[in-house]
Amino acid sequence: MHRFIRVMVCFSCSLLLMVGGQSMSAESGDTIYDQYTLQASAEGEVINDLMVVHLRVEHEDRDAKALAERVNQDMAWALEQLKPYELIDSKTQNYSTYPKYEQNRIVGWRSSQTVEVQGSDFEQIKEALQKLQSKLQIQHMQFLPRDETRKQIEDNLIREALDNFKHRAAIVQENMGAQSFRVMQININTGGRNPARMRMQQTQAAGMSRSLESAPAVEGGESKISVSISGQIQLQ
């Protein structure tokens, strides 16, 4: 399925000029003049085209062995339900067992296990969730860009931020009356992932199937991505 990616790019730049435009050489100890530090950044938004859902099966029992069998049976059932959905990836996580106490003595056990479901076909995941919720509870739902989607936008933002850095460097060069400039050092940092996330309380689990059935679509929203650049130039 092809999805259209809408990118909104904005720039925020700041210029930090070294006092006197000079620094000391670490090797020779000589003073080097006409060096300036620049900063530039670019920000954009990318469509969240990946849906990640964690579901949990949980049971209590006085018999630890019987309890483990119940959890294993429910998880095996869940994985079997997911097999027909070729566009959905799934994996089990976080199996845990702990005792229940009354008056400082163990009276039973509680066990749980989680399965992670993810994919880019939101409607297919929605259909699978409606089946799984008969035995599992949704813990949380998350929307974020796929790695390949994010990298594509990051590459574009890096190009834009570098162009902006060079533009600022040219302004310094012109203003200071230099013939050219040379980039001495540059650092590129990416970040700003802000995925949309929905947490589900245990009391909401019973009504989630009805809410998913009535919803016409699942919207992933957008995440913000930023690229920041800092570097040093020398005028010539």
Steps between C-alpha positions, in 0.01 A plus 500: 500500500640833400455789737555864423746678725445864569807689612494842657842654535581802701830643598633651816853625492721678744842647442761496770803713424822441688616811679773659296467217245802316636599173666815316607654215301539191719814383318706814442363731766464772232194720493269424207275787394173526311332186635126507563254250647164452327182312588212402273194277532218361291172349616237298321195280550461146373193280481488224762466198272572229760254382764632312804266339753583304816241255632519300821352175622477469878360231733494405868497150649594318818686239294811648335522223240136532399545877484795471261297271276212751483731786404682288242173380346363853465822630349519208256139576402588867442795414276281261303244777443773724359631249243255593220613864515810503280558875538512482881818418693470359851725380781448394861659691787519535879384172655471550876370309802471627856330379819185632669520539876247499781620544856863449394438167329468407132141424405535500122687619195452755222660466158498717189659520158502770232484479122610788277307552176620748237452591137413773252156370404298664777169348393648150506639555851167641611324185376752277680458694824125444496567125505783503753309704758273207580790360706769771513504858627652794314772666707590784266491605137774700329537668160840593357679522164668192359880507499520539123243782507684681777840463330368644175370812675815531712718493186296782348522703821877449519537641147283799590685564826840481327384747234384728777835466676686595182266793446578635847871443444478705178332782692789506747753492217335792317449707813859456613641580153666161443549340159394149607451272798605149594300260717725390786258277689136394478269287718162364390239380747155355433215449740157615601297182465162569654277196444129510572420262782180372660505318834215266586392445861377155603150638559484611135577155357141377498380793292789524259355252249184705464697824459723347233201361314328840493810695392507558122880526490813508715707815456872482573564874494847644454836508675742789512857449383783748549857532375747730671841598366784674677837575346795731466622693198812700430497803273771525236 
